[in-house]
Amino acid sequence: MPLEINALLRSVEEWKGVTLAPFRCYHFRLLDRNCLLVKSGIGLERAIDATYALLAATNLQILVSFGIAGAVNDKLQVGDVVVASHTCMLDKQIASRFQRLAPLSGAARHAATQALQQRGARLVSGIAITTRGSQNVQLNLKEIGYPILEMETAGMARVAAEQGISLMVLRAVSDTPQVPLPFSIEAVIDEEYNLRIGKIIKTILQHPRIVLQYRWMIQNAEKAAENAAIALIAALSQPELVVSPPVL
């Protein structure tokens, strides 16, 4: 999303906008790495399409699922960053098989941890649960470390596994059970995962108290996006980003 993209671009010295049809992309360099940030948009299918587009046009060494997410339980605070060790798809309370992801190298994890400590946030290991919206996750998943809900990673993981590409997942927490979103995600997106701005405005007008909650939501999302960007840049600034080969 633009919120996530802008946070990352502010953390790099120089970048160039390019097009990878139909996606808008941003190229920058860190150390000796060529990095390509793709504006995929929200949702599983867009993430899958963006991943295929990347693989068709570039010679990737590693893929990163980057952005914000919601915490499932009360173990995480807004701004904490999760490096996912596994991902799965959750649909109608049924979780798919867990897929293992590439772990951060020791140096990359240490650098990201140090950068986040300066902002009063943590870097922890967790599980990225991909879902269409805010589902009521069952207890057995809540008990697995630090689970987060997001909307893209399982699709990227599927393509990465097909192509033999390592996938690293880094997501920052923007909402928690204690600091929830003021409205249901499903209620404000359409079948194509586009935000229904009119629906958001209508909801706010019908429930004026949401205005303050909406402001907090934006502030928390901005904080999370900034922390995710800071952690990722710190990790990318290390010669070795992930443990190679990844644990299978």
C-alpha positions as CSV (number, residue, x, y, z in Angstrom):
1,M,0.0,0.0,0.0
2,P,1.2,3.6,-0.4
3,L,1.5,3.9,3.4
4,E,3.9,1.0,3.5
5,I,5.8,2.1,0.3
6,N,6.3,5.7,1.4
7,A,7.7,4.6,4.8
8,L,10.4,2.4,3.0
9,L,11.3,5.0,0.4
10,R,11.9,7.6,3.1
11,S,14.5,5.2,4.5
12,V,16.6,4.9,1.3
13,E,18.9,7.6,0.0
14,E,17.9,7.4,-3.7
15,W,15.3,5.5,-5.7
16,K,13.9,5.4,-9.2
17,G,10.3,4.7,-10.2
18,V,9.9,2.0,-12.9
19,T,7.0,0.0,-14.3
20,L,6.6,-3.7,-14.3
21,A,3.3,-4.0,-16.1
22,P,0.8,-3.6,-14.6
23,F,2.6,-2.8,-11.4
24,R,4.4,0.4,-10.2
25,C,7.8,-0.4,-8.8
26,Y,10.7,1.4,-7.1
27,H,14.3,0.5,-7.6
28,F,17.1,1.3,-5.1
29,R,20.4,-0.1,-4.0
30,L,21.7,-1.2,-0.6
31,L,25.3,-2.4,-0.3
32,D,25.7,-4.4,-3.5
33,R,22.1,-5.4,-3.8
34,N,19.6,-4.2,-6.4
35,C,16.3,-3.9,-4.6
36,L,12.9,-3.7,-6.3
37,L,9.9,-2.6,-4.3
38,V,6.6,-3.5,-5.9
39,K,3.3,-1.7,-5.3
40,S,1.1,-4.9,-5.5
41,G,-2.0,-3.6,-3.7
42,I,-4.0,-5.5,-1.2
43,G,-4.9,-9.2,-1.4
44,L,-3.8,-12.7,-2.2
45,E,-4.3,-12.6,-6.0
46,R,-2.5,-9.3,-6.4
47,A,0.4,-10.6,-4.4
48,I,0.5,-13.7,-6.5
49,D,0.4,-11.7,-9.8
50,A,3.1,-9.3,-8.5
51,T,5.4,-12.2,-7.6
52,Y,5.0,-13.8,-11.0
53,A,5.7,-10.5,-12.7
54,L,8.9,-10.1,-10.7
55,L,10.1,-13.6,-11.4
56,A,9.4,-13.1,-15.2
57,A,11.3,-9.9,-15.4
58,T,14.2,-10.2,-12.9
59,N,16.7,-12.8,-11.6
60,L,15.6,-12.8,-8.0
61,Q,17.8,-14.1,-5.2
62,I,15.3,-13.6,-2.4
63,L,11.7,-12.4,-2.1
64,V,10.4,-10.3,0.8
65,S,6.9,-9.9,2.1
66,F,7.0,-6.5,3.8
67,G,4.4,-4.3,5.4
68,I,1.9,-4.1,8.3
69,A,-0.3,-6.7,9.9
70,G,-2.7,-7.3,12.8
71,A,-1.8,-9.2,16.0
72,V,-3.9,-12.2,16.9
73,N,-3.3,-12.1,20.7
74,D,-2.2,-9.7,23.4
75,K,1.5,-10.7,23.3
76,L,2.3,-8.0,20.7
77,Q,2.2,-4.2,20.9
78,V,1.6,-1.7,18.1
79,G,4.9,-1.1,16.4
80,D,6.5,-4.5,17.2
81,V,7.9,-6.3,14.1
82,V,7.5,-10.0,13.4
83,V,9.8,-12.1,11.3
84,A,7.6,-15.0,10.3
85,S,9.1,-18.5,10.5
86,H,6.0,-20.0,8.8
87,T,2.9,-19.0,6.9
88,C,-0.5,-20.5,6.2
89,M,-3.8,-19.6,4.7
90,L,-6.8,-19.3,7.0
91,D,-10.3,-19.6,5.3
92,K,-13.5,-20.1,7.3
93,Q,-11.5,-21.0,10.4
94,I,-9.6,-23.8,8.5
95,A,-5.9,-23.3,8.3
96,S,-3.8,-24.8,5.5
97,R,-0.6,-26.6,5.9
98,F,2.1,-24.5,7.4
99,Q,4.9,-23.5,5.0
100,R,8.4,-22.8,6.4
101,L,10.0,-19.4,5.4
102,A,13.6,-18.2,5.2
103,P,15.0,-17.1,8.6
104,L,16.9,-13.9,9.1
105,S,20.7,-14.3,9.5
106,G,22.1,-13.6,13.0
107,A,23.7,-10.3,11.8
108,A,20.5,-9.1,10.1
109,R,18.3,-10.0,13.1
110,H,20.7,-8.2,15.5
111,A,20.8,-5.1,13.3
112,A,17.0,-5.0,13.0
113,T,16.6,-5.6,16.7
114,Q,19.0,-2.7,17.6
115,A,17.3,-0.3,15.2
116,L,13.8,-1.1,16.7
117,Q,15.0,-0.8,20.3
118,Q,15.7,2.8,19.7
119,R,12.0,3.2,18.9
120,G,10.8,1.2,21.9
121,A,9.8,-1.8,19.7
122,R,10.7,-5.4,19.5
123,L,11.7,-7.9,16.8
124,V,10.1,-11.3,17.4
125,S,9.6,-14.5,15.5
126,G,6.0,-15.5,14.6
127,I,3.6,-16.9,12.0
128,A,2.0,-15.0,9.1
129,I,-1.6,-16.1,8.7
130,T,-3.0,-15.0,5.4
131,T,-6.7,-14.3,5.4
132,R,-9.3,-12.1,3.6
133,G,-10.0,-10.0,6.6
134,S,-10.3,-10.0,10.4
135,Q,-11.3,-13.5,11.3
136,N,-11.8,-14.9,14.8
137,V,-8.7,-17.1,15.1
138,Q,-9.2,-20.2,17.1
139,L,-7.3,-20.9,20.3
140,N,-4.9,-23.5,18.9
141,L,-3.4,-20.8,16.6
142,K,-3.4,-18.2,19.3
143,E,-1.1,-20.3,21.3
144,I,1.5,-20.5,18.6
145,G,4.0,-17.8,19.6
146,Y,3.3,-14.5,17.9
147,P,0.7,-15.0,15.1
148,I,-0.2,-12.1,12.9
149,L,-3.0,-11.7,10.3
150,E,-2.3,-10.2,6.9
151,M,-3.6,-10.6,3.3
152,E,-0.7,-11.5,1.0
153,T,2.1,-13.8,2.3
154,A,0.6,-17.3,1.6
155,G,0.2,-16.4,-2.0
156,M,3.7,-15.2,-2.3
157,A,4.9,-18.3,-0.5
158,R,3.1,-20.6,-3.0
159,V,4.8,-19.0,-6.0
160,A,8.2,-18.9,-4.2
161,A,7.9,-22.6,-3.5
162,E,7.0,-23.3,-7.1
163,Q,10.1,-21.4,-8.3
164,G,12.6,-22.4,-5.7
165,I,13.0,-18.9,-4.4
166,S,13.5,-18.1,-0.7
167,L,10.8,-15.9,0.9
168,M,11.5,-13.8,4.0
169,V,8.5,-12.2,5.8
170,L,8.8,-9.1,7.9
171,R,5.6,-7.4,9.2
172,A,4.9,-4.7,11.8
173,V,1.9,-4.7,14.0
174,S,-0.6,-2.0,13.4
175,D,-3.6,-3.3,15.4
176,T,-4.1,-5.7,18.3
177,P,-7.0,-7.1,20.3
178,Q,-6.5,-4.2,22.8
179,V,-6.2,-1.6,20.0
180,P,-8.5,-3.0,17.3
181,L,-9.5,-1.5,13.9
182,P,-12.6,0.7,14.2
183,F,-14.4,-1.3,11.5
184,S,-14.3,-4.7,9.8
185,I,-11.9,-5.0,6.9
186,E,-14.4,-7.1,5.0
187,A,-17.0,-4.3,5.2
188,V,-14.8,-1.7,3.5
189,I,-13.2,-3.7,0.6
190,D,-14.9,-5.0,-2.5
191,E,-14.4,-8.4,-4.2
192,E,-11.3,-7.1,-5.9
193,Y,-9.8,-6.0,-2.6
194,N,-10.2,-2.3,-3.4
195,L,-10.9,0.0,-0.5
196,R,-14.5,1.3,-0.7
197,I,-13.8,4.9,0.4
198,G,-17.5,5.7,0.2
199,K,-18.3,2.9,2.6
200,I,-15.6,4.2,5.0
201,I,-17.1,7.7,4.9
202,K,-20.6,6.4,5.4
203,T,-19.6,4.3,8.4
204,I,-17.9,7.3,10.0
205,L,-20.9,9.6,9.4
206,Q,-23.2,6.9,10.9
207,H,-21.0,6.5,13.9
208,P,-19.2,9.8,14.7
209,R,-17.3,8.2,17.6
210,I,-15.3,6.3,15.0
211,V,-13.6,9.5,13.9
212,L,-11.2,9.5,16.8
213,Q,-10.7,5.8,16.5
214,Y,-10.0,6.2,12.8
215,R,-7.3,8.8,13.6
216,W,-5.7,6.4,16.0
217,M,-5.8,3.7,13.4
218,I,-4.0,5.9,10.9
219,Q,-1.4,6.9,13.4
220,N,-0.8,3.3,14.5
221,A,-0.5,2.2,10.8
222,E,2.0,4.9,10.1
223,K,4.0,3.9,13.2
224,A,3.9,0.2,12.1
225,A,4.9,1.0,8.5
226,E,7.8,3.2,9.7
227,N,9.1,0.4,12.1
228,A,8.8,-2.2,9.4
229,A,10.8,0.0,7.0
230,I,13.5,0.7,9.6
231,A,13.8,-3.0,10.5
232,L,14.0,-4.1,6.8
233,I,16.6,-1.5,5.9
234,A,18.7,-2.5,8.9
235,A,18.5,-6.1,7.9
236,L,19.2,-5.4,4.2
237,S,22.3,-3.4,5.2
238,Q,24.0,-6.6,6.4
239,P,26.0,-8.7,3.9
240,E,24.0,-11.8,4.6
241,L,20.2,-11.2,4.9
242,V,18.9,-14.7,5.5
243,V,20.3,-18.1,6.7
244,S,21.4,-19.8,3.5
245,P,20.2,-22.3,2.5
246,P,16.9,-21.7,4.3
247,V,15.7,-24.4,6.8
248,L,13.4,-26.8,4.9
